[in-house]
Amino acid sequence: MSGPQHIGELIGGPDFIARLADAWDGKGANVLAPGGDEHRALLELARLPTPLFRARWDELRPQERWALMLAARRAIEFGRQCAWMFGEGQGARF
């Protein structure tokens, strides 16, 4: 069977969660845009209400955080494919 076997493979483990939470709250070296554009994009990808872009990570419900983690993972995978299409990266892996 191919594909992720457990959640750590899908989202990258606790480090991925901590980094997303820090980025969401504007902490750490790599943060999401202060104006909320990146927050809104992830919320739209996760099919969550965009006004949540003002909420801090710990104010989000567990199912909202979960949806954002999955959306971020999809955005990363899509970004890799876009980079390949436009001349960067290593290309698709099937």
LINBELCOR-V344258 format. One record per residue. SS is DSSP state (hx for helix, st for strand, lp for the rest). BURIAL is 1 if it has 16 or more other C-alpha atoms within 10 Angstrom, else 0. D_LAST is the distance of its C-alpha to the last C-alpha in Angstrom with 2 decimals. Layout:
ss=<SS	SS>
burial=<BURIAL	BURIAL>
d_last=<D_LAST	D_LAST>
//
This chain:
ss=<lp	lp	lp	lp	lp	lp	hx	hx	hx	hx	hx	lp	lp	hx	hx	hx	hx	hx	hx	hx	hx	hx	hx	hx	hx	lp	lp	lp	lp	lp	lp	lp	lp	lp	lp	lp	hx	hx	hx	hx	hx	hx	hx	hx	hx	lp	lp	lp	lp	hx	hx	hx	hx	hx	lp	lp	hx	hx	hx	lp	lp	hx	hx	hx	hx	hx	hx	hx	hx	hx	hx	hx	hx	hx	hx	hx	hx	hx	hx	hx	hx	hx	hx	hx	hx	lp	lp	lp	lp	lp	lp	lp	lp	lp>
burial=<0	0	0	0	0	0	0	0	0	0	1	0	0	0	0	0	1	0	1	1	1	1	1	1	1	0	0	0	0	0	1	1	0	0	0	1	0	0	1	1	1	1	1	0	1	1	0	0	0	1	0	1	1	0	0	0	1	0	0	0	0	0	0	1	1	0	1	1	1	1	1	1	1	1	0	0	0	0	0	1	1	0	0	0	0	0	0	0	0	0	0	0	0	0>
d_last=<13.64	10.37	10.58	13.68	16.74	19.32	20.16	20.15	16.42	16.02	18.60	19.07	22.42	26.00	25.64	23.25	25.84	28.73	27.28	26.56	30.10	31.64	29.90	30.99	34.56	34.84	35.08	33.59	32.42	29.62	30.81	29.96	32.25	35.81	36.29	33.74	31.38	28.30	29.70	30.12	26.62	25.17	27.80	26.95	23.23	24.44	26.98	29.86	33.19	33.17	36.62	35.01	34.10	37.59	37.11	36.64	33.82	36.36	37.81	34.63	34.45	31.93	29.96	29.91	28.66	25.92	24.85	24.95	22.79	20.05	20.61	20.47	17.14	15.75	17.64	16.16	12.51	13.84	15.91	13.22	11.69	15.34	16.22	13.76	15.11	18.57	18.48	17.62	14.91	12.14	9.77	6.42	3.78	0.00>
//
